Amino acid sequence: MFLEQLKLFRLPSPPPEAKTRHLLIGGRIIDYRLKSGAKRLSMTIDERGLRIGAPHRIALTEIEAFVQGHADWVLKKLGELAHATQPRHLTIKDGARVPLLDGDAEVRVLPGANRVRWVSNLLVLEARPEADLAQLAVRALQKRALTHFGERLTYFTGQLDLTQPKLALSSAHTRWGSCSTDGGIRVNWRLIHMPTHLGDYVVAHEVAHLLEMNHSARFWDVVGSLYPEWKAARTELKQRAASLPIL
């Protein structure tokens, strides 16, 4: 049993290293890691740098042409990361701290059957020896997000005397929220890492769409009635997006 508990505190073996290559972009030599076997050609940038996923049998010239076609975006994102003061990737282990609304949650790892629970702002992961702790943490954070944003949705729909629509979470990389024509609202679960007032802005924004399915002046009037400081919140949300933690 003691040996099994020790395994909980070991980091999982890293995946095979993607091949590192170099590319000249805007007069700069940019390193990137290329991983084959992806379903489609894609790029991601975080503090680990530029990473590219590509299907098998795709020519390197086509891959690098794809990157060059997004050169401005690549240089902009790499520049933002160069000025970042805090690493975004979080290793989930016993004692780790995860941003949670207006504070942090401490992670406690215990032997168990891959269950998660919250004790106030203490995140308890009851994990099997070979469990993916990051996956368990995401499950717990999503559960917390659904509860929190459900409460905020109740509040903001109440301000407009509207029937509360169904709430779902999203993992979108480019949108914080959405509202469909049938009245369903989706909120990005990663907002649980952000200060409460920024999540409130996103929920208020989507609730306003229940009345105005557009971004007209009338729509922003509704947003302003729900959340008067929406302009400042929108700006802050854009600024904080680059430092959103990655689990």
PLY file of the C-alpha trace (Angstrom):
ply
format ascii 1.0
element vertex 247
property float x
property float y
property float z
element edge 246
property int vertex1
property int vertex2
end_header
0.00 0.00 0.00
2.80 2.43 0.86
4.47 1.84 -2.50
1.17 2.40 -4.29
0.71 5.71 -2.51
4.18 6.80 -3.53
3.24 6.26 -7.18
0.61 8.96 -6.85
3.31 11.58 -6.44
5.34 10.56 -9.46
4.93 12.48 -12.66
3.73 10.41 -15.62
6.32 9.41 -18.18
6.59 12.12 -20.84
5.33 11.29 -24.32
7.90 10.75 -27.08
9.56 13.99 -28.06
8.29 15.60 -31.25
11.00 16.42 -33.74
12.45 19.95 -33.42
12.93 21.94 -36.61
13.72 25.54 -37.51
12.01 28.04 -39.77
12.80 31.62 -40.82
9.80 33.86 -40.12
10.00 37.62 -40.50
13.77 37.58 -40.25
13.74 35.43 -37.09
14.78 31.81 -36.69
11.84 30.11 -34.99
12.11 26.64 -33.45
9.09 24.42 -33.72
8.21 20.87 -32.80
6.56 18.73 -35.42
4.39 15.77 -34.48
3.03 13.50 -37.19
-0.17 11.50 -37.03
-2.63 14.34 -36.42
-6.00 14.32 -38.18
-5.38 17.74 -39.67
-2.71 20.41 -39.95
-2.76 22.63 -36.86
-0.59 24.93 -34.73
-0.50 25.66 -31.02
1.70 28.10 -29.12
2.32 28.11 -25.38
5.37 28.52 -23.16
6.82 25.40 -24.75
6.93 27.28 -28.05
5.43 26.59 -31.44
4.09 23.08 -31.96
2.63 21.72 -35.16
0.49 18.65 -35.68
0.36 17.22 -39.18
-1.14 14.17 -40.86
1.15 11.43 -42.12
2.49 11.81 -45.66
2.06 15.58 -45.76
5.08 17.30 -47.31
7.31 19.44 -45.10
7.08 22.24 -47.67
3.30 22.29 -47.24
3.64 22.34 -43.46
6.05 25.27 -43.50
3.94 27.13 -46.06
1.03 26.76 -43.64
3.12 28.31 -40.87
4.32 31.14 -43.12
0.70 31.86 -43.99
0.11 32.60 -40.30
3.42 34.37 -39.73
1.93 37.50 -38.14
-0.05 35.44 -35.64
2.96 33.27 -34.79
5.25 36.24 -34.13
2.58 38.04 -32.11
1.89 35.04 -29.86
5.57 34.28 -29.34
6.12 37.94 -28.42
3.31 37.82 -25.87
4.80 34.71 -24.30
8.23 36.32 -24.11
6.73 38.95 -21.80
4.71 36.51 -19.73
5.76 36.41 -16.08
4.22 33.09 -15.11
4.41 29.65 -16.75
1.01 28.49 -17.97
1.41 24.72 -17.73
0.48 23.42 -14.30
1.64 20.05 -13.01
-1.11 18.51 -10.92
0.35 16.86 -7.82
-0.15 16.90 -4.09
0.30 20.45 -2.81
-0.07 22.15 -6.19
-2.14 25.32 -6.38
-4.60 26.02 -9.17
-6.16 29.44 -9.91
-9.81 29.36 -8.89
-12.03 32.44 -9.31
-10.68 35.13 -6.95
-8.08 32.90 -5.29
-6.39 29.53 -5.52
-7.36 25.95 -4.83
-4.88 23.62 -3.15
-4.66 20.10 -4.54
-4.63 17.13 -2.20
-3.91 13.69 -3.70
-5.10 10.61 -1.79
-5.39 6.93 -2.69
-8.80 6.11 -4.07
-10.94 5.05 -7.01
-10.50 8.11 -9.27
-13.07 10.27 -7.55
-12.93 14.02 -7.02
-14.45 16.24 -4.37
-14.25 19.78 -3.08
-13.83 20.80 0.54
-14.31 24.56 0.26
-11.30 25.57 -1.88
-9.42 22.32 -1.30
-9.48 20.05 -4.35
-9.25 16.42 -3.26
-8.26 13.86 -5.90
-8.82 10.30 -4.72
-6.72 8.61 -7.37
-5.59 5.18 -8.43
-1.79 4.73 -8.66
-1.64 5.18 -12.43
-4.35 7.84 -12.68
-4.04 10.90 -14.90
-4.15 13.56 -12.19
-4.58 16.41 -14.67
-7.64 14.70 -16.13
-9.13 14.25 -12.68
-8.46 17.91 -11.86
-10.16 19.05 -15.06
-13.20 16.93 -14.17
-13.38 18.57 -10.75
-12.90 22.08 -12.12
-15.61 21.55 -14.70
-17.97 20.37 -11.97
-17.19 23.50 -9.96
-17.63 25.66 -13.07
-21.06 24.22 -13.86
-22.26 24.97 -10.33
-20.76 28.46 -10.17
-21.87 29.66 -13.60
-25.27 28.08 -13.11
-25.73 30.31 -10.07
-24.60 33.37 -12.02
-26.94 32.48 -14.86
-29.82 32.33 -12.38
-28.88 35.79 -11.13
-28.59 37.51 -14.51
-31.71 35.96 -16.07
-33.54 37.03 -12.92
-32.49 40.64 -13.56
-34.36 40.53 -16.87
-37.22 38.34 -15.61
-36.31 35.64 -18.13
-36.70 31.91 -17.88
-33.34 30.37 -17.16
-32.08 28.43 -20.20
-30.09 25.23 -20.19
-26.42 25.75 -19.32
-23.57 23.69 -20.76
-19.81 24.03 -20.63
-17.47 24.39 -23.58
-13.75 23.89 -24.12
-13.49 26.28 -27.05
-10.11 27.87 -27.70
-11.45 31.08 -29.23
-14.78 31.80 -27.52
-15.69 32.43 -23.90
-19.38 31.78 -24.38
-22.21 31.29 -26.85
-25.99 31.46 -27.00
-27.99 29.43 -29.50
-31.29 30.35 -31.12
-33.11 27.78 -28.98
-31.94 29.64 -25.86
-29.17 27.34 -24.70
-26.09 29.00 -23.24
-22.57 27.58 -23.22
-19.76 28.99 -21.05
-16.08 28.12 -21.36
-15.21 26.13 -18.24
-11.72 27.68 -18.13
-13.31 30.89 -16.88
-13.24 29.15 -13.50
-9.55 30.16 -13.44
-10.47 33.82 -13.88
-11.61 36.40 -11.30
-15.34 36.23 -10.60
-16.16 39.54 -12.26
-14.83 38.36 -15.64
-17.03 35.26 -15.60
-19.94 37.51 -14.66
-19.29 39.64 -17.74
-19.34 36.58 -20.02
-22.56 35.23 -18.50
-24.22 38.66 -18.71
-23.10 38.92 -22.33
-24.72 35.61 -23.24
-27.89 36.38 -21.28
-28.23 39.61 -23.28
-28.28 37.47 -26.42
-31.52 35.91 -25.19
-33.12 39.26 -26.06
-30.83 40.43 -28.87
-29.20 37.72 -31.00
-26.72 40.21 -32.45
-24.17 42.80 -31.37
-26.26 45.87 -32.11
-26.45 49.00 -29.98
-29.59 47.53 -28.36
-27.61 44.43 -27.42
-24.88 46.43 -25.70
-27.54 48.45 -23.89
-28.86 45.19 -22.42
-25.33 44.12 -21.47
-24.78 47.50 -19.82
-27.97 47.13 -17.79
-26.71 43.79 -16.47
-23.02 44.60 -16.17
-22.21 48.35 -16.39
-18.42 47.83 -16.40
-18.52 45.55 -19.46
-15.96 47.52 -21.49
-13.28 47.26 -18.80
-14.09 43.58 -18.27
-13.85 42.82 -21.99
-10.42 44.47 -22.16
-9.17 42.67 -19.05
-10.43 39.34 -20.35
-8.39 39.74 -23.54
-5.30 40.63 -21.52
-5.63 37.69 -19.14
-6.29 35.14 -21.86
-2.58 34.78 -22.63
-1.86 33.68 -19.04
-4.72 31.22 -18.68
-3.31 28.07 -17.06
-3.06 24.83 -19.02
-3.57 21.54 -17.24
0 1
1 2
2 3
3 4
4 5
5 6
6 7
7 8
8 9
9 10
10 11
11 12
12 13
13 14
14 15
15 16
16 17
17 18
18 19
19 20
20 21
21 22
22 23
23 24
24 25
25 26
26 27
27 28
28 29
29 30
30 31
31 32
32 33
33 34
34 35
35 36
36 37
37 38
38 39
39 40
40 41
41 42
42 43
43 44
44 45
45 46
46 47
47 48
48 49
49 50
50 51
51 52
52 53
53 54
54 55
55 56
56 57
57 58
58 59
59 60
60 61
61 62
62 63
63 64
64 65
65 66
66 67
67 68
68 69
69 70
70 71
71 72
72 73
73 74
74 75
75 76
76 77
77 78
78 79
79 80
80 81
81 82
82 83
83 84
84 85
85 86
86 87
87 88
88 89
89 90
90 91
91 92
92 93
93 94
94 95
95 96
96 97
97 98
98 99
99 100
100 101
101 102
102 103
103 104
104 105
105 106
106 107
107 108
108 109
109 110
110 111
111 112
112 113
113 114
114 115
115 116
116 117
117 118
118 119
119 120
120 121
121 122
122 123
123 124
124 125
125 126
126 127
127 128
128 129
129 130
130 131
131 132
132 133
133 134
134 135
135 136
136 137
137 138
138 139
139 140
140 141
141 142
142 143
143 144
144 145
145 146
146 147
147 148
148 149
149 150
150 151
151 152
152 153
153 154
154 155
155 156
156 157
157 158
158 159
159 160
160 161
161 162
162 163
163 164
164 165
165 166
166 167
167 168
168 169
169 170
170 171
171 172
172 173
173 174
174 175
175 176
176 177
177 178
178 179
179 180
180 181
181 182
182 183
183 184
184 185
185 186
186 187
187 188
188 189
189 190
190 191
191 192
192 193
193 194
194 195
195 196
196 197
197 198
198 199
199 200
200 201
201 202
202 203
203 204
204 205
205 206
206 207
207 208
208 209
209 210
210 211
211 212
212 213
213 214
214 215
215 216
216 217
217 218
218 219
219 220
220 221
221 222
222 223
223 224
224 225
225 226
226 227
227 228
228 229
229 230
230 231
231 232
232 233
233 234
234 235
235 236
236 237
237 238
238 239
239 240
240 241
241 242
242 243
243 244
244 245
245 246
